Amino acid sequence: MELISWKDRFPKDGRVFETENGILYNADCLDILPQIPKKSVDLILTDPPYGIGSDEKNGIDYKDEFYDVDKVSKLFYDILKNNARAYVFTAQKTFIQVANGFTNSGFHLHQTLIWHKKNLIGGSKKRMYDFTSSYEQILNLHKGSPKPLKKEGLIDVLEYPQPQSNYTKDRRCHIHQKPYRLIEFLVYVSTQENDIILDPFAGSGTIAVAAERLGRRWIAVEIQPGYCTIAKERIKYYASIKPLFGFGG
Ligand SMILES: C[S@@+](CC[C@H](N)C(=O)[O-])C[C@H]1O[C@@H](n2cnc3c(N)ncnc32)[C@H](O)[C@@H]1O
């Protein structure tokens, strides 16, 4: 008799890599999300395109195009279990649009967390007409009343260096790659083992790597085949490296 896996409830087409804990799709998330069962996911943690930059440096044909916030946020609301949370990264210039889109879809904007890129103070360009940006915002969105976080007294400013291409540990292979330790921290404090985490804008797969390492289940979607290859290699490589904080900036 064949055992039914948790993965059987999720779409079959578009899968390019799987582990016992997760599925990576090479697809447009607007095709995959409507096929995901309603109220099936414990946490959405995602870093959608900000609509800035290209990625020639990593040899990927990628132009960052802003996403359909209204459509995506409605799909997120349906897919997320009741009394669960979603963390969504935003750029400063799109913050209001993203916050409005998600709250219009039913989410409560509970908090805005700050990722302070402590290695970028000063930036590479001299700016005379405004302030150099050294942070990004992460919306902490609630559907109902989520379970408490795993630790007390956490602070809403999270300081982690941005990955760089010359780092030997958390090396940058995606223009908008997020620090592994930041992502791991959010996953750790917000979920339990075997919870299902969704990242429909996976890039180089940082969220899937953290989920895999922490024994969470994960669904990741990435439209760009080159990034899928990078994500797959990172998940395979980093999942096997011990101890837990064996790499970082
Ligand atoms: C900001 S990046 C994510 C970076 C990721 N957090 C990391 O650490 O590598 C956003 C990603 O979303 C992907 N993307 C854009 N539109 C998409 C769509 N409709 N479906 C799936 N992926 C999409 C882009 O190719 C890009 O890799």
The ligand as an ORCA input file, in Angstrom:
! r2SCAN-3c Opt
* xyz 0 1
  C      13.826     39.618     -4.841
  S      14.102     38.133     -5.673
  C      14.149     36.899     -4.395
  C      15.513     36.694     -3.835
  C      15.563     35.633     -2.740
  N      14.940     36.078     -1.522
  C      16.982     35.180     -2.439
  O      17.435     35.272     -1.276
  O      17.661     34.767     -3.385
  C      12.561     37.847     -6.461
  C      12.529     36.638     -7.373
  O      11.197     36.465     -7.856
  C      11.261     35.899     -9.149
  N       9.957     36.157     -9.799
  C       9.506     37.308    -10.334
  N       8.247     37.172    -10.784
  C       7.902     35.866    -10.531
  C       6.721     35.112    -10.745
  N       5.641     35.659    -11.341
  N       6.691     33.822    -10.342
  C       7.778     33.261     -9.738
  N       8.941     33.926     -9.519
  C       8.993     35.220     -9.889
  C      12.426     36.627     -9.805
  O      12.957     35.878    -10.895
  C      13.409     36.758     -8.622
  O      14.362     35.733     -8.623
*
